[in-house]
């Protein structure tokens, strides 16, 4: 069975702001074509998944939960700020989140559909909360900080997915069809993340860099790496 990635998981505490119709409208307005994968083919191969793949997919799940909630946290921050005033830069950030949240929801849907629930990390509620908090704090601090955080997170995620793609290319546990389908899923997700990274970097370049930016990047990178590693084992 093929799963259409337009289906959106309602994980927000403000579900009326992120319902399926809104995400579909944003997807259509962005001009991107929804991708479909044979998720059941990947999922049914679980008994033959190599150990590294089980760990990496659990990590992917945790990462996409975090990503979805980063954007939703930023939306909450912007919603609160709108009661006072939204600057043109904040309005642009709102559009940025509207463009990229649906893609992260798609990624989460793909990962959930491609693996059994038993492979999920026990720390998912923590990633849900920490992602929401990171997005909210970055959004409250302003567009520049949010773009720096997003670029840093996506830089890590790009490396994370590329590492898995390389491992998959060298794997012999899956059938060629299963390996190809998994490869296409990971490659599509990685391409989206690279796009998010590049757009965030472009917007960040419009602002004057601050001396503390390297500290923010280091903290976010260490947090992303630690979260990804923990999700593989807990």
Secondary structure, 3 states (H helix, E strand, C coil): CCEECCCCCCCCCCHHHCCHHHHHHHHHHHCCCCCEECHHHHHHCHHHCCHHHHHHHHHHHHHHHHHHHHHHHHHHHHHHHCCCCCCHHHHHHHHHHHHHHHHHHHHHHHHHHHCCHHHCCCCHHHHHHHHHHHHHHHHHHCHHHHHHHHHHHHHHHHHHHHHHHHHHHCCCCCCHHHHHHHHHHHHHHHHHHHHHHHHHHHHHCCCCCCCCHHHHHHHHHHHHHHHHHHHHHC
